[in-house]
Amino acid sequence: MKVDVVDPFGVVGDRVMTSLVLALDPAEVEQQFDHRLRIVLAGKEGSLRLRDIRVTRYKPGRRCLIEYDVEVERPGAPPEGVVLIGKVRARRFGKSGYRLLESFWNGGFMSDNPDGILVPEPIGTIPEFRMWLQRKVPGRPATDLLASPNGVALARQIAEAAHKLHRAGVPVERRHTMANELHVLQECLQRVAEAEPRWAGRTGKLLAYCYQLAAATPDPVVCGIHRDFYSDQVIVDGRRLYIIDFDLYCEGDPGLDIGNFLGHVTEMSLRTLGDPQALADLEGEMQERFVELSGEATRPAVQAYATLTLVRHIYLSTLFPERRSFTGHLLELCEERLGVKH
């Protein structure tokens, strides 16, 4: 049967991630899946049939996401359609990403956990592709649901998910500090100043106020954090939440995850609803639930990182043509939050 390969990005020409050529070759994929994944998905007597291959995300020379539609056949059972997500990152072999997700899966985030706070099922690795694979989860990104009537309840549940992640105790290999966060902001605001010289003075002053805010934020009790925790990284399927994409998982301030989430919500409110306060009730409930679970000492960091995330969005808005009209509004909003005096 012919296997459709959809590669809108032309990833087979990537000179850094050369294994992508094999990862998009149907014959090679079928052979590797049969060798490395068949028993996991279908058992010793079962079989796999590859149906389609799709490249869904790609950053040249850095990372690639590929979806594989697979039909799983087991003796005495009807065929089951499964979608596998394969991840390839430059200069990685996939083993560390797989082990990290497996640690969360086995640490209370597997599909039958009664609290409904889950991660995708890790399936395996294919060294020849420098890839690891997970099962694609059902549902919709929380981004699509936060402004719905159930948004506040969802926000509280997401706060609970973040707290569970922080308590999981999954080992970390890296650390992210407030100094690291400020370094990122400095680079971002410098790029804004270079692109818009008329704002150079304002972005410089804004950065100085960010340093003041950081200095006033108490030192944290660090733990494992997601570090890229926002609404697209939470998939909602009824009462079940799936946390995805642990590429930046590290040791850090637990307040960063919720602060980052809140900063994204404020930016989304401004950009899509025309008012940065449109989801203020939701933001407040999320913060309160997280502080209730993690302790009052985390509140200053949550609030600080929410503001610093919003400042970072000044730069992020310049990267997308459809968002550039909001750059000035974000700059004004951040100046107001930080009390910048002109």
C-alpha positions in Angstrom: 0.0 0.0 0.0 1.3 3.4 -0.9 2.4 5.6 2.0 1.8 9.3 1.6 4.7 11.5 2.8 3.9 15.2 3.4 6.9 17.4 3.9 5.9 21.0 3.4 9.2 22.2 4.8 11.6 20.2 2.6 13.3 18.8 5.7 15.2 16.1 3.7 17.6 18.9 2.7 18.6 19.7 6.2 22.4 19.4 6.3 22.6 19.2 10.1 19.8 16.7 10.8 20.7 14.3 8.1 18.8 11.4 9.7 15.6 13.1 8.5 16.1 11.5 5.1 15.7 8.1 6.7 12.9 9.2 8.9 10.8 10.1 5.8 11.6 7.0 3.8 8.5 4.7 4.1 10.4 1.5 3.5 13.0 2.4 6.2 10.4 3.6 8.6 8.4 0.3 8.3 11.5 -1.7 8.8 12.6 0.3 11.9 9.0 0.3 13.4 8.7 -3.5 12.9 12.1 -4.0 14.6 11.8 -1.5 17.5 8.1 -0.7 18.1 6.0 -3.7 17.0 6.1 -5.6 20.3 5.4 -2.4 22.3 2.3 -1.5 20.3 1.0 -4.9 18.9 2.6 -7.6 21.0 4.7 -10.6 19.8 2.0 -11.9 17.4 0.8 -8.5 16.1 1.9 -6.4 13.2 2.1 -2.7 12.2 1.2 -1.1 8.9 2.5 2.4 8.1 -0.2 4.6 6.5 1.0 8.2 6.3 4.0 10.4 7.3 3.6 14.1 8.0 6.2 16.7 9.0 4.3 19.1 11.3 6.9 21.3 12.8 10.4 22.2 11.8 13.2 24.6 12.7 16.0 24.2 10.2 19.1 22.8 11.8 17.5 22.5 15.2 14.5 20.3 15.6 11.7 18.5 13.7 8.4 16.9 14.6 7.0 14.1 12.4 3.7 12.3 12.8 3.3 8.7 11.7 -0.2 7.2 11.1 0.1 3.5 12.0 -2.5 0.7 11.9 -1.9 -1.8 14.7 -3.2 -5.3 14.2 -3.4 -7.9 17.0 -4.7 -11.4 16.8 -8.5 -11.6 17.5 -8.9 -7.8 17.6 -10.0 -5.2 15.1 -7.3 -3.0 13.7 -6.5 0.1 15.7 -5.3 3.4 14.3 -2.5 5.0 16.2 -0.7 8.3 15.6 2.9 8.4 16.8 4.9 11.7 17.2 8.6 11.4 16.4 11.0 14.1 17.7 14.4 14.8 16.3 16.7 17.4 17.7 20.1 18.5 16.3 23.1 16.8 17.9 20.8 14.5 20.0 20.1 10.8 19.8 16.7 10.9 21.4 17.5 8.8 24.4 17.4 11.6 26.9 14.1 12.9 25.8 12.6 9.4 25.9 14.0 8.7 29.4 12.6 12.0 30.7 9.1 11.4 29.4 9.3 7.8 30.7 10.3 9.1 34.2 7.2 11.2 34.3 5.0 8.4 32.9 6.2 6.0 35.5 6.1 8.7 38.2 2.3 9.1 38.4 1.5 10.7 35.0 0.4 7.5 33.1 -2.9 7.2 31.3 -4.8 5.4 34.1 -3.9 7.9 36.9 -7.1 8.9 38.6 -6.3 12.6 39.0 -6.4 13.0 35.2 -3.0 14.9 35.1 -1.0 13.0 32.5 1.8 13.0 30.0 1.8 11.3 26.5 2.8 7.6 26.5 6.5 7.2 25.6 6.8 4.5 22.9 10.5 4.1 22.1 13.6 5.3 20.3 15.0 4.8 16.8 18.7 5.5 17.0 19.0 5.3 13.2 16.7 8.4 13.0 18.1 10.0 16.1 14.5 10.0 17.2 12.3 9.2 20.1 8.5 8.6 19.8 5.4 9.2 21.9 1.7 8.4 21.3 -0.3 11.4 20.2 -2.9 12.4 22.8 -6.5 13.3 22.1 -8.0 16.7 22.9 -7.5 20.4 22.2 -4.9 22.9 23.4 -5.9 24.8 26.5 -5.4 28.0 24.4 -8.7 27.2 22.6 -10.6 26.9 25.9 -9.4 29.5 28.4 -11.9 32.1 27.2 -14.8 29.6 27.4 -17.3 29.5 30.3 -15.3 26.7 31.9 -12.0 28.7 31.6 -11.6 29.5 35.3 -12.1 25.9 36.4 -9.7 24.8 33.7 -7.1 27.4 35.0 -7.3 26.0 38.5 -6.8 22.5 37.2 -3.8 23.6 35.2 -2.3 25.1 38.4 -2.8 21.7 40.0 -1.0 20.1 37.1 2.0 22.5 37.4 2.2 21.7 41.2 2.1 18.0 40.5 4.9 18.4 38.0 7.0 20.3 40.5 6.5 17.6 43.2 7.3 14.7 40.8 11.0 14.7 41.7 12.1 13.7 38.2 15.9 14.2 37.9 17.2 17.3 36.1 20.3 17.9 34.0 20.2 21.7 33.7 19.4 24.7 35.8 17.7 28.0 35.0 18.1 31.0 37.4 16.7 34.5 37.6 20.1 35.6 36.2 19.5 33.4 33.1 16.0 34.9 32.7 17.4 38.4 32.8 20.1 37.5 30.3 17.4 36.3 27.9 15.4 39.5 28.4 18.5 41.7 27.8 19.1 40.0 24.4 15.4 40.3 23.5 15.1 44.0 24.3 18.4 44.7 22.6 17.0 43.2 19.4 13.8 45.3 19.7 16.0 48.4 20.1 18.0 47.5 17.0 14.8 47.0 15.0 13.1 50.1 16.4 15.7 52.7 17.3 12.9 55.1 18.4 12.2 52.7 21.3 15.8 52.2 22.4 15.6 54.5 25.3 12.4 53.0 26.6 13.5 49.4 26.3 16.8 50.2 28.1 14.9 51.8 31.0 12.4 48.9 31.0 15.3 46.4 31.3 16.6 48.4 34.3 13.3 48.1 36.0 13.2 44.3 35.3 16.5 44.0 37.1 15.0 45.9 40.1 12.0 43.5 40.1 14.3 40.5 40.0 16.4 41.8 42.9 13.3 42.2 45.0 12.1 38.6 44.3 13.0 36.2 47.1 15.4 33.3 46.4 13.3 30.2 45.6 13.3 26.6 46.8 14.1 25.1 43.5 12.7 22.0 41.9 12.2 20.5 38.5 10.2 22.9 36.3 8.8 22.7 32.8 10.2 26.2 31.9 8.0 26.5 28.8 4.7 26.2 30.5 1.9 27.9 28.6 -1.5 27.1 27.2 -0.3 25.3 24.1 1.6 22.9 26.2 -1.5 21.6 27.9 -3.9 19.4 25.9 -7.4 19.1 27.3 -9.5 16.0 26.8 -12.6 16.3 29.0 -11.4 16.1 32.6 -8.0 14.9 31.5 -5.0 17.2 31.1 -1.9 16.2 29.2 1.3 18.2 29.8 3.5 18.0 26.7 6.9 19.1 25.4 9.5 18.8 28.1 12.4 20.0 26.0 13.3 22.8 28.4 12.8 20.8 31.6 15.3 21.9 34.2 15.8 22.9 37.9 14.4 26.3 38.7 11.9 28.5 40.5 8.4 26.8 40.6 6.9 30.3 40.3 8.4 30.6 36.8 6.0 28.0 35.3 2.8 29.7 36.5 4.2 33.2 36.0 5.1 32.2 32.4 1.6 30.8 31.9 0.0 34.0 33.2 2.2 36.3 31.1 1.1 34.4 28.0 -2.6 34.7 29.1 -2.3 38.5 29.5 -0.6 38.8 26.1 -3.3 36.6 24.5 -6.0 38.7 26.1 -4.6 41.9 24.6 -4.0 40.4 21.2 -7.2 38.4 20.7 -9.7 40.1 23.0 -8.5 43.7 22.9 -8.1 44.0 26.6 -5.2 42.7 28.7 -7.6 42.4 31.7 -10.2 40.4 29.8 -9.2 37.2 31.6 -8.1 38.8 34.9 -10.5 36.6 36.9 -9.0 33.5 35.4 -5.5 34.7 36.0 -6.3 35.5 39.6 -7.9 32.1 40.2 -4.9 30.3 38.7 -2.5 32.2 40.9 -4.5 31.6 44.0 -4.9 27.9 43.4 -1.1 27.5 42.8 -0.2 29.5 45.9 -2.7 27.5 47.9 -0.9 24.3 46.9 2.7 25.5 46.9 2.8 28.0 49.7 2.5 31.8 50.0 6.2 32.1 49.6 5.8 31.4 45.9 3.5 34.4 45.2 6.2 37.1 44.6 8.0 34.8 42.1 4.7 34.0 40.2 4.0 37.8 39.9 7.6 38.7 38.9 7.8 36.0 36.2 4.4 36.9 34.9 5.7 40.5 34.3 9.0 39.3 32.9 7.3 37.0 30.5 5.1 39.9 29.3 8.3 41.9 28.7 9.7 39.0 26.6 6.6 39.2 24.5 7.6 42.6 23.3 10.3 40.9 21.4 8.2 37.9 20.4 5.6 40.2 18.9 8.1 41.5 16.4 8.7 38.0 15.0 5.2 37.6 13.6 3.8 40.0 11.0 0.3 39.6 12.4 1.5 40.6 15.9 3.7 43.6 15.2 0.8 46.1 15.5 0.7 45.1 19.2 4.4 45.7 20.0 3.8 49.3 21.1 0.8 48.3 23.2 2.9 45.6 25.0 5.7 48.1 25.6 3.2 50.5 27.2 1.6 47.7 29.3 4.9 46.5 30.6 6.0 50.1 31.5 2.7 50.5 33.4 3.2 47.2 35.3 6.7 48.0 36.3 6.0 51.6 37.2 8.5 53.0 34.7 8.9 56.7 35.0 9.6 58.7 31.9 
